[in-house]
């Protein structure tokens, strides 16, 4: 069993480079059954918590429902070990259950089925003579949305779900989502060996569930872990009580904007500059390698200085673009990361090519989630199916290929960032995939039919915190760490995907038909996001000019700069700047994470400098305890709000 000596920022139990000989567990039927059953409350609670009690249960990389349900299963398993040891679940079964939940719950989160549901009825319900949205109904087939008679109840509430009015769009969009997940899983299967066995990426997000379920671990007997747990629990409990009873004092750990303190030009152009002290963010930041955490907060400070420099220089650009083009830089950097990932994997991808087309005997894919030939064919078929769904709605083939290609590059980047940096949440670039293909060349080159079709497919790219691609890759990583055969874990994940789609639609429709998507009983942002793409294309149609060259230049610069950073790091391992930090700093991700990552970086540097690797190992449980305590406490308060039907304190992200 080979041990990786380079991952000095990972718990020692997960430094194993598990090869085919190590993967000896299958997926038990009872684990799949329990996982399937657990998906139902996990999804329903996730949707209800997001929409009604407004506690954002699914927007974080570690989602509340799976973490809390796993915690409950561990308590029940602890009892079984004492009463009926033979019935107790093993770690690989617990990880199978947890993986199924993560894969399923994320499908009903923000940016996925939640946004899809609010998109489908937006045009019929919000059309007016002034916005002229009625014209858009002539450009798409009516079977992609519910019958018009059923839309009013969706927004007004107090009605049963009219399933007969929804079955056609449910079938259509379920097929699209399944094709998307199949494509993503196939791409992950192709890249798995490169990321896990060759580059040995750390996957910080999976370390907590692996530590929690490790059978011989002292994690729950570690005093440092409980110290971190209690500290996070105390902070979140105090603030939750303060939300209900304002006379109780609170500790400011959520966003506190420093911008008002910068009153003198050009410093008053610094922009939104919040400090936060989220326990989970500090805990996850400590798990990262020091160069990644340093780069994240360093490049965020650079973006603030860019704003100041632009104001001092009096730099102004054409209408529709704003120097220093942070959003465009983020988009270019996202594309740059995806291209660098493919470049780093070029030798591995050549091996895959040889296996698929030349049947190379020296390339072993026996323990891959999907055989390389199957993965390549499935990825091609899945992407073709996604394009087919887009064309059926009115998109041209060229636009569909460009749009979905850009989206998958973004999804690949988010998956990579989760594997390298493991931020508590990962936002996509400010320019989503639709804006990325439309704005640089100008909306005037797109027909109205293409723009309307893009609007109906904008729901999964406009908000990427719930991008599902990382969950399947992380499932593969956890399968490797717990020695589960990859193809059996893939089968479990595919079952979870089907269940997640079905239960996700049911949960969203039940909640919105009961409470009303247009009423004050629900969180209004998700309803607004259903209208957002149609507002965007209305702007495109009314103003068909391109947005100028400044943003395009910024995108190209950021992409090249990201590639250069990646190249330098392959030649000089000591180089302190990591491209992941530059990418994250130029999106909304680092608004709320730069300060916790600064604290975590400083703590890690000091501990490792004066305590060495032993000091790091001693301190690690404390920081993982911060993560677990924050999630469990926040989950319990959110669950309380869901049970009582009241709005609760949002522990994060704002």
Buried (B, 14 or more C-beta within 10 A) or exposed (E): EEEBEEBBBBBEBBBBBBBEEBBEBBBBEEBBEBBBEBBBBBBBBBBBBBBBBBBBBBBBBBBBBBBBBBBEBBEEBEEBBEEEEEEBBBBBBBBBBBBBBBBBBBBBBBBBBBBBBBBBBBBBBBBEEEBEBEBBBEBBEEBBBBBEEBBBBBBBBEBEBBEEBBEBBBEBBBBBBBBBBBBBBBBBBBBBBBBBBEBBBBBBBBBBBBBBBBEEBEBBEBEBBBBBBBBBBBBBBBBBBBBBEEEEEBEEBBBEEBBEEBEEEBBBBBBEBBBBBBBBBBBBBBBBBBBBBBBBBBBBBBBBEBBBBBBEEEEEBEEBBBBBBBBBBBBBBBBBBBBBBBEBBEEBBEBBBBBBEEEBEEBBBEBBBBBBBBBBBBBEBBBEBBBBBBBBBBBBEEBBBBBBBBBBBBBBBBBBBBBBBBBBBBBBBBBBBBBBBBBBEBBEEBEBBBBBBBBBBBBBBBBBBBBBBBBBBBBBBBBBBBBBBBBBBBBBBBBBBBBBBBBBBBBBBBBBBBBBBBBEBBBEBBBEBBBBBBBBBBEBBEBEEBBBEBBBBBBBBBBEBBBEBBBEBEEEEEEEBBBBBBBBBBBBBBBBBBBBBBBBBBBBEEBBEEEEEEBBBEBBBBBBBBBBBBBBBBBBBBBBBBEEEEBBBBBBBE
